[in-house]
């Protein structure tokens, strides 16, 4: 997004093309996007093909359809107390998240289990 919000902006870059953001969220919901992975596992089959990402400050985890429309509203999956610093995936496509504050590596799993 352009900063400050609401102002017209022009992005110049040494890259040949820049892509507008697929999704944005307000600073009311967090302060620092932590990039994630496109989900390819089996634990959340209804979320296959969604890009999981989080916010370091709020601990929230969202998803957007990786092959979805050019602009989407993120879907909140979890509201945690984690300091999300990274995401990873195993050889089965299941998603892991790191908590920098506690030094933890956690696997996301369904609450139904």
N, CA, C and O atoms as a GROMACS GRO file, in nm:
protein
  452
    1UNK      N    1   0.085  -0.118   0.000
    1UNK     CA    2   0.000   0.000   0.000
    1UNK      C    3   0.088   0.123   0.000
    1UNK      O    4   0.203   0.121   0.045
    2UNK      N    5   0.033   0.227  -0.050
    2UNK     CA    6   0.106   0.354  -0.049
    2UNK      C    7   0.104   0.411   0.093
    2UNK      O    8   0.009   0.391   0.169
    3UNK      N    9   0.210   0.483   0.125
    3UNK     CA   10   0.217   0.545   0.256
    3UNK      C   11   0.252   0.691   0.237
    3UNK      O   12   0.341   0.722   0.158
    4UNK      N   13   0.186   0.781   0.305
    4UNK     CA   14   0.072   0.762   0.393
    4UNK      C   15  -0.052   0.716   0.317
    4UNK      O   16  -0.068   0.745   0.199
    5UNK      N   17  -0.138   0.646   0.388
    5UNK     CA   18  -0.259   0.589   0.328
    5UNK      C   19  -0.342   0.697   0.261
    5UNK      O   20  -0.351   0.810   0.309
    6UNK      N   21  -0.403   0.659   0.148
    6UNK     CA   22  -0.492   0.750   0.079
    6UNK      C   23  -0.423   0.842  -0.019
    6UNK      O   24  -0.490   0.910  -0.097
    7UNK      N   25  -0.290   0.847  -0.018
    7UNK     CA   26  -0.219   0.932  -0.111
    7UNK      C   27  -0.184   0.855  -0.237
    7UNK      O   28  -0.160   0.734  -0.234
    8UNK      N   29  -0.183   0.926  -0.348
    8UNK     CA   30  -0.143   0.868  -0.476
    8UNK      C   31   0.007   0.838  -0.469
    8UNK      O   32   0.083   0.917  -0.414
    9UNK      N   33   0.048   0.726  -0.525
    9UNK     CA   34   0.191   0.697  -0.523
    9UNK      C   35   0.232   0.628  -0.651
    9UNK      O   36   0.152   0.567  -0.721
   10UNK      N   37   0.359   0.641  -0.680
   10UNK     CA   38   0.416   0.574  -0.796
   10UNK      C   39   0.537   0.497  -0.745
   10UNK      O   40   0.625   0.553  -0.681
   11UNK      N   41   0.540   0.370  -0.776
   11UNK     CA   42   0.650   0.285  -0.730
   11UNK      C   43   0.753   0.276  -0.840
   11UNK      O   44   0.721   0.240  -0.954
   12UNK      N   45   0.877   0.308  -0.809
   12UNK     CA   46   0.986   0.288  -0.903
   12UNK      C   47   1.079   0.186  -0.841
   12UNK      O   48   1.107   0.188  -0.722
   13UNK      N   49   1.127   0.098  -0.926
   13UNK     CA   50   1.209  -0.011  -0.875
   13UNK      C   51   1.304  -0.058  -0.984
   13UNK      O   52   1.273  -0.045  -1.102
   14UNK      N   53   1.420  -0.112  -0.945
   14UNK     CA   54   1.508  -0.172  -1.046
   14UNK      C   55   1.448  -0.301  -1.102
   14UNK      O   56   1.494  -0.352  -1.205
   15UNK      N   57   1.345  -0.355  -1.036
   15UNK     CA   58   1.279  -0.474  -1.087
   15UNK      C   59   1.196  -0.436  -1.209
   15UNK      O   60   1.149  -0.323  -1.218
   16UNK      N   61   1.179  -0.528  -1.302
   16UNK     CA   62   1.105  -0.497  -1.422
   16UNK      C   63   0.959  -0.468  -1.393
   16UNK      O   64   0.900  -0.378  -1.454
   17UNK      N   65   0.900  -0.543  -1.303
   17UNK     CA   66   0.759  -0.522  -1.270
   17UNK      C   67   0.740  -0.536  -1.120
   17UNK      O   68   0.806  -0.615  -1.054
   18UNK      N   69   0.649  -0.458  -1.070
   18UNK     CA   70   0.608  -0.470  -0.930
   18UNK      C   71   0.461  -0.513  -0.932
   18UNK      O   72   0.387  -0.476  -1.024
   19UNK      N   73   0.420  -0.589  -0.834
   19UNK     CA   74   0.283  -0.635  -0.825
   19UNK      C   75   0.217  -0.567  -0.706
   19UNK      O   76   0.274  -0.561  -0.597
   20UNK      N   77   0.095  -0.516  -0.728
   20UNK     CA   78   0.021  -0.457  -0.616
   20UNK      C   79  -0.007  -0.564  -0.512
   20UNK      O   80  -0.009  -0.683  -0.546
   21UNK      N   81  -0.028  -0.526  -0.388
   21UNK     CA   82  -0.055  -0.625  -0.283
   21UNK      C   83  -0.182  -0.704  -0.310
   21UNK      O   84  -0.282  -0.649  -0.357
   22UNK      N   85  -0.177  -0.833  -0.280
   22UNK     CA   86  -0.293  -0.921  -0.293
   22UNK      C   87  -0.392  -0.894  -0.181
   22UNK      O   88  -0.513  -0.901  -0.201
   23UNK      N   89  -0.339  -0.864  -0.062
   23UNK     CA   90  -0.424  -0.839   0.055
   23UNK      C   91  -0.351  -0.743   0.148
   23UNK      O   92  -0.228  -0.737   0.150
   24UNK      N   93  -0.428  -0.668   0.224
   24UNK     CA   94  -0.373  -0.578   0.325
   24UNK      C   95  -0.458  -0.589   0.452
   24UNK      O   96  -0.572  -0.634   0.448
   25UNK      N   97  -0.400  -0.546   0.562
   25UNK     CA   98  -0.478  -0.536   0.686
   25UNK      C   99  -0.432  -0.412   0.762
   25UNK      O  100  -0.320  -0.364   0.743
   26UNK      N  101  -0.518  -0.364   0.846
   26UNK     CA  102  -0.496  -0.240   0.919
   26UNK      C  103  -0.395  -0.259   1.032
   26UNK      O  104  -0.379  -0.370   1.084
   27UNK      N  105  -0.329  -0.150   1.069
   27UNK     CA  106  -0.240  -0.155   1.186
   27UNK      C  107  -0.319  -0.178   1.314
   27UNK      O  108  -0.259  -0.205   1.419
   28UNK      N  109  -0.450  -0.166   1.310
   28UNK     CA  110  -0.532  -0.203   1.425
   28UNK      C  111  -0.525  -0.353   1.452
   28UNK      O  112  -0.553  -0.398   1.563
   29UNK      N  113  -0.487  -0.432   1.348
   29UNK     CA  114  -0.482  -0.578   1.358
   29UNK      C  115  -0.341  -0.632   1.374
   29UNK      O  116  -0.323  -0.751   1.399
   30UNK      N  117  -0.241  -0.548   1.360
   30UNK     CA  118  -0.104  -0.593   1.372
   30UNK      C  119  -0.007  -0.488   1.326
   30UNK      O  120  -0.047  -0.378   1.288
   31UNK      N  121   0.124  -0.522   1.328
   31UNK     CA  122   0.224  -0.422   1.293
   31UNK      C  123   0.331  -0.472   1.198
   31UNK      O  124   0.405  -0.390   1.142
   32UNK      N  125   0.343  -0.603   1.178
   32UNK     CA  126   0.454  -0.654   1.099
   32UNK      C  127   0.417  -0.787   1.034
   32UNK      O  128   0.403  -0.888   1.102
   33UNK      N  129   0.401  -0.785   0.903
   33UNK     CA  130   0.364  -0.907   0.830
   33UNK      C  131   0.479  -1.007   0.833
   33UNK      O  132   0.593  -0.971   0.806
   34UNK      N  133   0.447  -1.131   0.865
   34UNK     CA  134   0.543  -1.241   0.856
   34UNK      C  135   0.495  -1.333   0.745
   34UNK      O  136   0.390  -1.396   0.758
   35UNK      N  137   0.572  -1.341   0.637
   35UNK     CA  138   0.534  -1.423   0.521
   35UNK      C  139   0.530  -1.570   0.556
   35UNK      O  140   0.600  -1.616   0.646
   36UNK      N  141   0.449  -1.643   0.483
   36UNK     CA  142   0.430  -1.784   0.512
   36UNK      C  143   0.448  -1.874   0.392
   36UNK      O  144   0.543  -1.860   0.316
   37UNK      N  145   0.355  -1.968   0.377
   37UNK     CA  146   0.361  -2.069   0.271
   37UNK      C  147   0.222  -2.096   0.215
   37UNK      O  148   0.121  -2.073   0.282
   38UNK      N  149   0.220  -2.145   0.091
   38UNK     CA  150   0.095  -2.195   0.034
   38UNK      C  151   0.073  -2.334   0.091
   38UNK      O  152   0.162  -2.419   0.087
   39UNK      N  153  -0.047  -2.356   0.145
   39UNK     CA  154  -0.077  -2.482   0.215
   39UNK      C  155  -0.100  -2.596   0.116
   39UNK      O  156  -0.181  -2.583   0.024
   40UNK      N  157  -0.030  -2.708   0.137
   40UNK     CA  158  -0.041  -2.827   0.052
   40UNK      C  159  -0.063  -2.954   0.134
   40UNK      O  160  -0.054  -3.064   0.080
   41UNK      N  161  -0.092  -2.939   0.263
   41UNK     CA  162  -0.107  -3.055   0.351
   41UNK      C  163  -0.245  -3.116   0.346
   41UNK      O  164  -0.325  -3.086   0.257
   42UNK      N  165  -0.272  -3.204   0.443
   42UNK     CA  166  -0.401  -3.274   0.451
   42UNK      C  167  -0.483  -3.238   0.575
   42UNK      O  168  -0.603  -3.263   0.578
   43UNK      N  169  -0.421  -3.180   0.676
   43UNK     CA  170  -0.492  -3.150   0.802
   43UNK      C  171  -0.604  -3.048   0.782
   43UNK      O  172  -0.705  -3.053   0.852
   44UNK      N  173  -0.588  -2.958   0.687
   44UNK     CA  174  -0.687  -2.853   0.659
   44UNK      C  175  -0.722  -2.859   0.510
   44UNK      O  176  -0.695  -2.765   0.437
   45UNK      N  177  -0.780  -2.969   0.466
   45UNK     CA  178  -0.803  -2.990   0.323
   45UNK      C  179  -0.884  -2.878   0.258
   45UNK      O  180  -0.865  -2.849   0.140
   46UNK      N  181  -0.972  -2.814   0.333
   46UNK     CA  182  -1.051  -2.704   0.277
   46UNK      C  183  -0.967  -2.578   0.255
   46UNK      O  184  -1.013  -2.483   0.192
   47UNK      N  185  -0.843  -2.575   0.307
   47UNK     CA  186  -0.755  -2.459   0.290
   47UNK      C  187  -0.640  -2.486   0.194
   47UNK      O  188  -0.549  -2.403   0.181
   48UNK      N  189  -0.641  -2.601   0.126
   48UNK     CA  190  -0.538  -2.632   0.029
   48UNK      C  191  -0.533  -2.522  -0.077
   48UNK      O  192  -0.636  -2.480  -0.129
   49UNK      N  193  -0.412  -2.476  -0.108
   49UNK     CA  194  -0.395  -2.371  -0.207
   49UNK      C  195  -0.405  -2.231  -0.151
   49UNK      O  196  -0.396  -2.134  -0.226
   50UNK      N  197  -0.424  -2.219  -0.020
   50UNK     CA  198  -0.428  -2.087   0.044
   50UNK      C  199  -0.290  -2.051   0.096
   50UNK      O  200  -0.215  -2.137   0.144
   51UNK      N  201  -0.257  -1.924   0.087
   51UNK     CA  202  -0.131  -1.873   0.140
   51UNK      C  203  -0.153  -1.834   0.286
   51UNK      O  204  -0.234  -1.746   0.315
   52UNK      N  205  -0.081  -1.898   0.377
   52UNK     CA  206  -0.088  -1.868   0.520
   52UNK      C  207   0.019  -1.764   0.552
   52UNK      O  208   0.133  -1.775   0.506
   53UNK      N  209  -0.016  -1.663   0.630
   53UNK     CA  210   0.080  -1.564   0.677
   53UNK      C  211   0.034  -1.513   0.813
   53UNK      O  212  -0.080  -1.538   0.854
   54UNK      N  213   0.122  -1.444   0.883
   54UNK     CA  214   0.088  -1.399   1.017
   54UNK      C  215   0.139  -1.260   1.045
   54UNK      O  216   0.192  -1.192   0.957
   55UNK      N  217   0.121  -1.217   1.169
   55UNK     CA  218   0.168  -1.088   1.214
   55UNK      C  219   0.249  -1.107   1.342
   55UNK      O  220   0.203  -1.169   1.438
   56UNK      N  221   0.369  -1.053   1.341
   56UNK     CA  222   0.460  -1.067   1.455
   56UNK      C  223   0.402  -1.007   1.583
   56UNK      O  224   0.414  -1.068   1.690
   57UNK      N  225   0.341  -0.891   1.575
   57UNK     CA  226   0.295  -0.819   1.695
   57UNK      C  227   0.166  -0.874   1.752
   57UNK      O  228   0.152  -0.888   1.874
   58UNK      N  229   0.070  -0.906   1.666
   58UNK     CA  230  -0.061  -0.949   1.716
   58UNK      C  231  -0.073  -1.100   1.734
   58UNK      O  232  -0.158  -1.146   1.810
   59UNK      N  233   0.011  -1.178   1.665
   59UNK     CA  234   0.001  -1.323   1.672
   59UNK      C  235  -0.109  -1.380   1.584
   59UNK      O  236  -0.131  -1.502   1.584
   60UNK      N  237  -0.178  -1.297   1.508
   60UNK     CA  238  -0.285  -1.346   1.420
   60UNK      C  239  -0.226  -1.419   1.300
   60UNK      O  240  -0.118  -1.385   1.250
   61UNK      N  241  -0.300  -1.521   1.254
   61UNK     CA  242  -0.265  -1.595   1.134
   61UNK      C  243  -0.383  -1.585   1.039
   61UNK      O  244  -0.497  -1.610   1.076
   62UNK      N  245  -0.352  -1.546   0.914
   62UNK     CA  246  -0.455  -1.531   0.810
   62UNK      C  247  -0.424  -1.621   0.692
   62UNK      O  248  -0.317  -1.681   0.683
   63UNK      N  249  -0.521  -1.628   0.600
   63UNK     CA  250  -0.502  -1.697   0.473
   63UNK      C  251  -0.571  -1.618   0.362
   63UNK      O  252  -0.672  -1.552   0.384
   64UNK      N  253  -0.513  -1.628   0.243
   64UNK     CA  254  -0.574  -1.578   0.120
   64UNK      C  255  -0.556  -1.685   0.014
   64UNK      O  256  -0.460  -1.763   0.020
   65UNK      N  257  -0.646  -1.690  -0.083
   65UNK     CA  258  -0.636  -1.787  -0.192
   65UNK      C  259  -0.518  -1.749  -0.281
   65UNK      O  260  -0.517  -1.642  -0.341
   66UNK      N  261  -0.418  -1.836  -0.289
   66UNK     CA  262  -0.296  -1.805  -0.365
   66UNK      C  263  -0.327  -1.781  -0.513
   66UNK      O  264  -0.262  -1.698  -0.576
   67UNK      N  265  -0.423  -1.851  -0.567
   67UNK     CA  266  -0.461  -1.834  -0.707
   67UNK      C  267  -0.590  -1.754  -0.720
   67UNK      O  268  -0.657  -1.759  -0.823
   68UNK      N  269  -0.625  -1.682  -0.615
   68UNK     CA  270  -0.751  -1.609  -0.611
   68UNK      C  271  -0.747  -1.478  -0.686
   68UNK      O  272  -0.656  -1.452  -0.764
   69UNK      N  273  -0.847  -1.394  -0.662
   69UNK     CA  274  -0.853  -1.265  -0.730
   69UNK      C  275  -0.735  -1.175  -0.694
   69UNK      O  276  -0.666  -1.199  -0.595
   70UNK      N  277  -0.714  -1.073  -0.774
   70UNK     CA  278  -0.600  -0.983  -0.757
   70UNK      C  279  -0.605  -0.905  -0.626
   70UNK      O  280  -0.501  -0.857  -0.579
   71UNK      N  281  -0.721  -0.892  -0.568
   71UNK     CA  282  -0.734  -0.821  -0.439
   71UNK      C  283  -0.832  -0.897  -0.352
   71UNK      O  284  -0.945  -0.924  -0.395
   72UNK      N  285  -0.791  -0.933  -0.230
   72UNK     CA  286  -0.874  -1.014  -0.140
   72UNK      C  287  -0.871  -0.959   0.001
   72UNK      O  288  -0.779  -0.888   0.040
   73UNK      N  289  -0.974  -0.992   0.074
   73UNK     CA  290  -0.978  -0.965   0.218
   73UNK      C  291  -0.918  -1.089   0.286
   73UNK      O  292  -0.967  -1.199   0.263
   74UNK      N  293  -0.814  -1.074   0.369
   74UNK     CA  294  -0.758  -1.191   0.438
   74UNK      C  295  -0.862  -1.253   0.532
   74UNK      O  296  -0.942  -1.183   0.593
   75UNK      N  297  -0.858  -1.385   0.542
   75UNK     CA  298  -0.946  -1.459   0.633
   75UNK      C  299  -0.864  -1.494   0.757
   75UNK      O  300  -0.762  -1.562   0.747
   76UNK      N  301  -0.910  -1.447   0.873
   76UNK     CA  302  -0.837  -1.477   0.997
   76UNK      C  303  -0.863  -1.622   1.037
   76UNK      O  304  -0.978  -1.663   1.051
   77UNK      N  305  -0.754  -1.698   1.054
   77UNK     CA  306  -0.764  -1.839   1.094
   77UNK      C  307  -0.744  -1.855   1.244
   77UNK      O  308  -0.814  -1.935   1.308
   78UNK      N  309  -0.650  -1.780   1.301
   78UNK     CA  310  -0.618  -1.792   1.444
   78UNK      C  311  -0.578  -1.657   1.501
   78UNK      O  312  -0.519  -1.574   1.432
   79UNK      N  313  -0.613  -1.637   1.627
   79UNK     CA  314  -0.566  -1.520   1.701
   79UNK      C  315  -0.489  -1.575   1.820
   79UNK      O  316  -0.549  -1.621   1.918
   80UNK      N  317  -0.356  -1.571   1.813
   80UNK     CA  318  -0.271  -1.635   1.914
   80UNK      C  319  -0.197  -1.529   1.995
   80UNK      O  320  -0.209  -1.409   1.968
   81UNK      N  321  -0.122  -1.573   2.094
   81UNK     CA  322  -0.035  -1.483   2.169
   81UNK      C  323   0.111  -1.502   2.128
   81UNK      O  324   0.202  -1.468   2.204
   82UNK      N  325   0.134  -1.557   2.009
   82UNK     CA  326   0.269  -1.583   1.960
   82UNK      C  327   0.332  -1.456   1.905
   82UNK      O  328   0.263  -1.364   1.862
   83UNK      N  329   0.465  -1.453   1.907
   83UNK     CA  330   0.543  -1.351   1.836
   83UNK      C  331   0.594  -1.421   1.710
   83UNK      O  332   0.706  -1.472   1.707
   84UNK      N  333   0.511  -1.421   1.606
   84UNK     CA  334   0.536  -1.501   1.486
   84UNK      C  335   0.653  -1.443   1.407
   84UNK      O  336   0.646  -1.331   1.356
   85UNK      N  337   0.761  -1.521   1.399
   85UNK     CA  338   0.881  -1.473   1.330
   85UNK      C  339   0.908  -1.546   1.200
   85UNK      O  340   0.984  -1.496   1.118
   86UNK      N  341   0.846  -1.664   1.179
   86UNK     CA  342   0.868  -1.736   1.054
   86UNK      C  343   0.766  -1.849   1.041
   86UNK      O  344   0.704  -1.891   1.139
   87UNK      N  345   0.751  -1.895   0.919
   87UNK     CA  346   0.670  -2.014   0.889
   87UNK      C  347   0.758  -2.114   0.818
   87UNK      O  348   0.860  -2.078   0.758
   88UNK      N  349   0.720  -2.239   0.825
   88UNK     CA  350   0.789  -2.344   0.751
   88UNK      C  351   0.690  -2.452   0.715
   88UNK      O  352   0.575  -2.448   0.757
   89UNK      N  353   0.736  -2.547   0.636
   89UNK     CA  354   0.650  -2.661   0.601
   89UNK      C  355   0.732  -2.788   0.597
   89UNK      O  356   0.851  -2.785   0.566
   90UNK      N  357   0.667  -2.899   0.628
   90UNK     CA  358   0.737  -3.027   0.624
   90UNK      C  359   0.715  -3.093   0.487
   90UNK      O  360   0.652  -3.035   0.399
   91UNK      N  361   0.770  -3.214   0.472
   91UNK     CA  362   0.760  -3.283   0.342
   91UNK      C  363   0.618  -3.327   0.308
   91UNK      O  364   0.592  -3.370   0.196
   92UNK      N  365   0.525  -3.319   0.404
   92UNK     CA  366   0.384  -3.351   0.378
   92UNK      C  367   0.302  -3.225   0.349
   92UNK      O  368   0.182  -3.234   0.323
   93UNK      N  369   0.367  -3.108   0.353
   93UNK     CA  370   0.298  -2.982   0.325
   93UNK      C  371   0.229  -2.921   0.445
   93UNK      O  372   0.155  -2.824   0.431
   94UNK      N  373   0.253  -2.977   0.566
   94UNK     CA  374   0.194  -2.920   0.687
   94UNK      C  375   0.274  -2.796   0.729
   94UNK      O  376   0.395  -2.789   0.708
   95UNK      N  377   0.204  -2.700   0.788
   95UNK     CA  378   0.263  -2.570   0.819
   95UNK      C  379   0.311  -2.565   0.965
   95UNK      O  380   0.244  -2.615   1.056
   96UNK      N  381   0.427  -2.504   0.983
   96UNK     CA  382   0.485  -2.479   1.114
   96UNK      C  383   0.504  -2.329   1.131
   96UNK      O  384   0.519  -2.257   1.032
   97UNK      N  385   0.503  -2.284   1.255
   97UNK     CA  386   0.522  -2.142   1.286
   97UNK      C  387   0.622  -2.132   1.401
   97UNK      O  388   0.622  -2.216   1.491
   98UNK      N  389   0.707  -2.029   1.397
   98UNK     CA  390   0.802  -2.008   1.506
   98UNK      C  391   0.756  -1.891   1.593
   98UNK      O  392   0.700  -1.792   1.544
   99UNK      N  393   0.780  -1.904   1.722
   99UNK     CA  394   0.750  -1.800   1.819
   99UNK      C  395   0.884  -1.749   1.872
   99UNK      O  396   0.951  -1.817   1.950
  100UNK      N  397   0.922  -1.630   1.829
  100UNK     CA  398   1.051  -1.574   1.867
  100UNK      C  399   1.061  -1.547   2.016
  100UNK      O  400   1.167  -1.568   2.075
  101UNK      N  401   0.953  -1.502   2.079
  101UNK     CA  402   0.956  -1.467   2.222
  101UNK      C  403   0.986  -1.588   2.310
  101UNK      O  404   1.057  -1.576   2.410
  102UNK      N  405   0.932  -1.703   2.274
  102UNK     CA  406   0.950  -1.823   2.358
  102UNK      C  407   1.049  -1.923   2.299
  102UNK      O  408   1.082  -2.022   2.364
  103UNK      N  409   1.096  -1.899   2.176
  103UNK     CA  410   1.189  -1.992   2.113
  103UNK      C  411   1.123  -2.124   2.075
  103UNK      O  412   1.184  -2.230   2.086
  104UNK      N  413   0.997  -2.117   2.030
  104UNK     CA  414   0.922  -2.238   1.998
  104UNK      C  415   0.904  -2.259   1.848
  104UNK      O  416   0.898  -2.163   1.771
  105UNK      N  417   0.897  -2.384   1.808
  105UNK     CA  418   0.856  -2.425   1.674
  105UNK      C  419   0.728  -2.505   1.692
  105UNK      O  420   0.729  -2.608   1.760
  106UNK      N  421   0.618  -2.460   1.633
  106UNK     CA  422   0.487  -2.522   1.654
  106UNK      C  423   0.424  -2.565   1.522
  106UNK      O  424   0.433  -2.492   1.423
  107UNK      N  425   0.362  -2.681   1.520
  107UNK     CA  426   0.290  -2.728   1.400
  107UNK      C  427   0.145  -2.685   1.413
  107UNK      O  428   0.083  -2.706   1.518
  108UNK      N  429   0.091  -2.626   1.308
  108UNK     CA  430  -0.052  -2.593   1.309
  108UNK      C  431  -0.131  -2.720   1.292
  108UNK      O  432  -0.098  -2.804   1.207
  109UNK      N  433  -0.235  -2.736   1.371
  109UNK     CA  434  -0.322  -2.853   1.359
  109UNK      C  435  -0.464  -2.813   1.388
  109UNK      O  436  -0.490  -2.707   1.446
  110UNK      N  437  -0.556  -2.897   1.348
  110UNK     CA  438  -0.697  -2.870   1.366
  110UNK      C  439  -0.735  -2.878   1.513
  110UNK      O  440  -0.688  -2.967   1.584
  111UNK      N  441  -0.819  -2.787   1.560
  111UNK     CA  442  -0.867  -2.789   1.697
  111UNK      C  443  -0.957  -2.907   1.724
  111UNK      O  444  -0.981  -2.942   1.839
  112UNK      N  445  -1.009  -2.969   1.618
  112UNK     CA  446  -1.099  -3.083   1.631
  112UNK      C  447  -1.026  -3.210   1.673
  112UNK      O  448  -1.091  -3.308   1.709
  113UNK      N  449  -0.895  -3.210   1.670
  113UNK     CA  450  -0.818  -3.332   1.705
  113UNK      C  451  -0.795  -3.343   1.852
  113UNK      O  452  -0.733  -3.439   1.897
   0.00000   0.00000   0.00000
